[in-house]
Amino acid sequence: MNLNTIESLLLLAGGQPLYYEGALVGAIGISGAGPELDQALAEQANTFLTNL
């Protein structure tokens, strides 16, 4: 299935899943600075949280 073909689904940059010991425990979402910056900030936040 191609997610781009689901009419009720909106895909945006800036989302990252959060894992702890291999298990999905949450997610982080960043929005407001444009797709490239949103994604970069979400990735940096994910790295920071992973290294706590």
C-alpha positions as CSV (number, residue, x, y, z in Angstrom):
1,M,0.0,0.0,0.0
2,N,1.3,3.5,-0.9
3,L,0.5,5.9,2.0
4,N,0.4,8.8,-0.5
5,T,-2.8,7.3,-2.0
6,I,-4.8,7.4,1.2
7,E,-7.0,10.5,0.8
8,S,-7.6,11.1,4.6
9,L,-3.8,10.8,5.5
10,L,-1.6,13.9,5.5
11,L,2.2,13.2,5.5
12,L,4.4,15.9,6.8
13,A,8.1,16.2,7.7
14,G,9.1,16.7,11.3
15,G,7.9,13.5,13.0
16,Q,10.2,10.9,14.6
17,P,9.4,7.7,16.5
18,L,11.0,7.3,19.9
19,Y,12.4,3.9,20.9
20,Y,13.7,2.7,24.2
21,E,15.6,-0.6,24.3
22,G,14.2,-1.5,20.9
23,A,10.5,-0.8,21.9
24,L,8.5,2.0,20.4
25,V,7.6,4.3,23.4
26,G,6.3,7.5,21.8
27,A,7.0,10.0,19.1
28,I,8.1,13.6,18.7
29,G,6.6,16.1,16.2
30,I,8.0,19.4,15.2
31,S,6.1,21.9,13.0
32,G,6.3,25.6,12.0
33,A,9.8,26.2,10.5
34,G,9.3,24.5,7.1
35,P,9.7,20.8,6.3
36,E,13.5,20.7,6.1
37,L,14.1,22.5,9.4
38,D,11.2,20.7,11.1
39,Q,12.7,17.3,10.1
40,A,16.3,18.4,11.2
41,L,15.1,19.6,14.6
42,A,13.0,16.4,15.2
43,E,16.1,14.3,14.3
44,Q,18.3,16.3,16.7
45,A,15.7,16.1,19.5
46,N,15.4,12.3,18.9
47,T,19.2,12.0,19.2
48,F,19.3,14.1,22.3
49,L,16.6,12.1,24.0
50,T,18.2,8.8,23.0
51,N,21.5,9.8,24.6
52,L,20.0,10.9,28.0
